[in-house]
Amino acid sequence: MHIQDSHWSSASAVAAAGTVGTAAGNGREDAARTAPLRVDAQRNLEHVLRAAREVFGELGYGAPMEDVARRARVGVGTVYRRFPSKDVLVRRIAEEETSRLTDQARAALGQEDEPWSALSRFLRTSVASGAGRLLPPQVLRVGVVEEETEGPGAAPVDGARLPQQWTPSATELRLVAQRPAPEPDDVGTTTLLEVVGQLVERARAAGELRPDVTVSDVLLVIATAAPSLPDAAQQAAASARLLDILLEGLRSRPA
């Protein structure tokens, strides 16, 4: 896994530093997404997005746009015509991967009756898809705090609202995002944390998950068990083996 927070932060700072520039960039991005594309332009876009997922998955979000262009076998100008800044491309990839993980978590919730089966299915599907290598840093930039609560629906901590069905004890460790409130780009992140939180709480309530395991731990498992290796077969075998070991570490054990 190569999640390079400093590179992500510097890229995100481009958007934060200039409101006008960001608005213009977002406007161009929205227009680019909705405008119909010629067949060759659509093909180039698909090549760029696939290449970006591969390059960022292997090298982290700090990889230069030139690497993406080379992998896509297009000129770097073609990349910039679709994505006017690296920040825009990084956000696009991170949003897609966060959405994919959320869909995988929802599928596990809806299709598995057994809490542990649902959680392990989500982990296996997510690791196999390689999404852990593209988790945006804010998903993992979390803190664990001890907070007094008064039952379900307790007030959000630092702007991160937990799923309503959670019924934590008075001193349960709570997962919170460090940012004071979700920003527009963080809406997908908040949804992912909530859906995965439901998987975690179900397995914990059934006594199948260690009581100290948090949503943060589960996401770290996804990131850790998705190594980037040059040989696809070796990568798949290593991921499966590592995930089996990590799953055993998550399970509760009789006293």
N, C-alpha and C positions, 0 to 999 in steps of 0.2 A: 504494500500500500504506500502511495506517495501523496499524502495530503499536505500540501505546503502552505500553511496558514499565512506566512509572510507574503508570498506571491499573490494569494487570494486577496489579502487585505490591500495590497498596493493596487491590484486591479480594481477592487471595489471602490477605492479612494478616488479613482478617476470619475466615477459616477457621483460620489458624494461631494467632490470639490467644486463642481460647476453645475448648478441647477439648470442653466440654459442649455449647456452642452448635453446633459443627461436627457433632458426633455426632447431635444432634437434627435439624439441617438435612439431613444425609445420610440419616438415617432417614426423614424426610419425603419426601425426593427419591426414595429407593428404593421407598417405599410408593406414591408417586404414579406411578412408572413401571410398577409391577406391577398396581395396582388397575385393574379394568375401568372404562372411561370411557363416559359417555353419548355419544350421537352428537354433540350440540352441544358437549360438553366436549372431545371428541376433535378436532372441527373447530377449536375455539378454540386448542387446543394446537398444532395444525399451523400455524395462522396466526401464532401467537407465535414458533414456531421459525423459520419462513420469514422473518418480519419481523426477528428478531434476526440471522439470517445477513446479511440485506441491510443493516441499520443498522450492524452491527459491521464489515461488509466495506467500507462507505463511510466511516464515521467513526472506526473503531477501537473497541477494547474499552472506551474511556473514555466512549462514548455513554451517556446516561442511560436508565433503564428507561422513562421517559415517552415517549422517542422510539420505543422498541420498541412500546409500547402503541398509539401513534398510527398507526404503520405497519401494525400488525395490526388496527386498527380495533376495539379492545376497550378497556375501562377498565384503568387501571394495576393496580387491585385484582385483575383477572382474571389478569394476569401474575404477581403476587405469590402468588396462590393455587396456581399450578403451580410457581413457583420462589420459595421464601421469601426469597431474597436474590439480589442481582445476581451474586454470586460463583458461586452454583449455576448460573445461566443461562449465564454465561461459560464455566464448566467444561464444561457440556453441549455447547455449540457447538464449543468447541475440541477436545473428545474426538471428536465426530462428524467434524470435518474432518480430524483426525489419522488417524482410522480410515479415512476415505475415501482419503486419500493413500497409506496403507499398502496398501490393496486395489488401488489403481491401480499401485503399484510391483510388487506380486506378480503382477498380471495381465501386466504387461510382461515380467517374468522368465519367466513360464510360457508365453507365446504368441509370443515373438520369439526366434529362434535366434541372430540376429546381435547381438553386444553393443551396437554403436552404435545399431542400430534399437530395441533394448529401452530404452536410456536416453532416446533422443529421443522414443520413443512415450510413455514415462512423463511426460516434461516437457510434451509437447504436450497430453496428456490432462489433466494437472493444471492447467496454465495455462488451458485452455479451460473447465474446471469452476469457475474462480475461487477454488479452495481456497487459493491463495497469500495472498489478502487476509485469511484467517482463521487463518493459522499462529500457534499460541501462541508467545509470546516465548521460552520455554525451548528451543524447537526451534532458534532462531537464536542463543541465548545459548551459544555454544560457543567453545572456544579451540583454537588449533593449537599443538602443542608438538612438540619433537624428543625422541625417546626411544629408548634402546637396547633392542632386542628380541632374542629368540632363536628366531624362527621362528613358525609358526602356533600359535594357542592361548596366546599370551603373556598375562601377567596384565593385568587391566583397569587402565586409567589413570583415576584419580579416579572410580572406580565405573562407567565407561562401557565395557562389554565390546564389542569389535569382533567381527564375524562370524568364525567359526572358520576359514573357508576363506581368509581373508586371510593372505598371506605377505609382510609388509612387510620391506623391507631394514633394515639396522641403524640407518639414520638417516632412515627415511621419516617424513614429517609425519603425525602421528596426530590424528584428530578425537576430541575428548573433551568430555563435558558438564562444566560447571563445578561442578555440585553433587556432593557427595562420594558419594552413592548415590541410585539412583532411589527416589522416594517413590511411594506408590500412584497418585497422579494422573499420574506420569511414566512409567508402564509403557508406555502407548501411544506416548509419545515415543521411548522406548528402542527399541521394536520398529520404528518408522518409520526411525530412524537405521540400524538393522541391515539392513533390507530395501533401503533406498536404497544403503547401503554395498555390497551385493552387485552392484547395477547399476553402480556406480562402479568397483568392482574389476574386473569383467568387461571393461568398456570400456577400462580402463587396461591390463589384461593383454594385450588384443588390439592394443594400440598405437594405438587410435583416440581416446583421450582424453588430453589433456595430462597429463603425470605429476604436475604440481603441483595439479591440481584435486582438491578434497576434497568430502565429503558436504555440508559447510557451503556450498560454492560452488553446488552443485546446488540446495539448498533456497533459497538467495538468488536464484537464477535464477527459481524458481517464484514467489517473493514479488515480485520486481521486474517480471516480465513479466505481471503481473495487475493492470493499472491500473484504477481505478474512474472511469469516464467516464459522463456523463449519457446519451449516446446509445449504445445497445447495439451497433449496427453499427460505429460508430466505435471502440468499445472492443474488439470482436472483431478488427477490422483492425489496430489499434495493438498488441494483444497478439501477434498472429501475426507482424507485422513485427519487433517487438522480440525475440521468441523466436528468429526466424531469425538475427538478428544475434548474439544471445547464444550460440546453438548453434555458430555459426562460431567464436566465441571459445573454446569448450570443446574443439574438435577439435584433435588433434595435427597437426603439419605436418612433412613430410619435412625432414630436416636439409639 
